Amino acid sequence: MTGVQTCALPISATASFTDGDLSTGVYTFNHSLDVQFLAIAVYDNNDKEVTPDEITATDSNNVAIDLSSYGTITGTWNVRGVG
């Protein structure tokens, strides 16, 4: 197959964030995994998975997660990226 990469084990990164970490409703997740495309899951302060407005793989170490439709977020939220 052309263009297919395989790896023996999945790699992952997690981070916690609050409203103060957002810039105009967007959280930049610096995962430092050197992988452009990840599966992203975001959880709110009640441990419920939420669907971001948009997720952009900005480069191989950062993902922009748009949460602007949620307004001011309350408490600590969490994100996990798996590649």
N, C-alpha and C positions, 0 to 999 in steps of 0.2 A: 504494500500500500504506500502511496505517496503522501507525504505530509502528516503522517500519523505518528505521534509520540507516545511511548508507553513508559510507565514507571512501575517499579515493584510495589511501592507502598504509597497510599495517598498522603499528601502533605496538607497541613492545616495551620491556620492561625486564628486567634480570637482577640477581641478587644471590647472594652466597655467604654461607653461614652454618655455624656449628658448634653443638655441643650446648649451649653456654653461651648461645646466642641463643634457645633454646626456652624457653617458659614452660609448664610441665606438659605437655610434648610437642608444643606448638603453636608454629609459627613464624609471626610476623606479617610478611608481605611488603609493605613500603611501596613501591609501584611509582610513585606520583605521576603517573599517566597521565591522571587525571580520566576514567576509564572504569570503570563498575561491574563489567562481566562480561568476563573474560579467559579464554583458553585457558592453562592452567598445566601446566608440565612440571617435574618435580623429579628431580634426578640425585644419586646418592650419591657417596661418596668414591672409588668404583671406576668412575665415569662411566656407571653403569647407571641407566636410568630406573626410578623407583620409583612405586608408586601410593599416594598419601596415603590415610589413613583417611577424611578428609573435607576438603573445600575450601569455605570460606565467604567470599563477597564481602561483606565487612563495610561497605564504602562505596566511593566512586569512586576511592579512592587506596590501599586496603588490602585484602589477602586473608589470611585465617587458614588456615594449612595444618596440619592435624592429622597428626602423625607419631608419636603416642603408642604405637602398637603396635610400633614399631621399637625401643623402649627407648632406651638411651643411644646416640646416634649417634657414629660414629667419623670423625675427619677433617673435611674441609670438603665440604659439600654445596652444590649450586647449584639455583637456581630461575629459570625464565624465564616471563614472562607476555606473551602476544601478544593484542592487541585489534584 
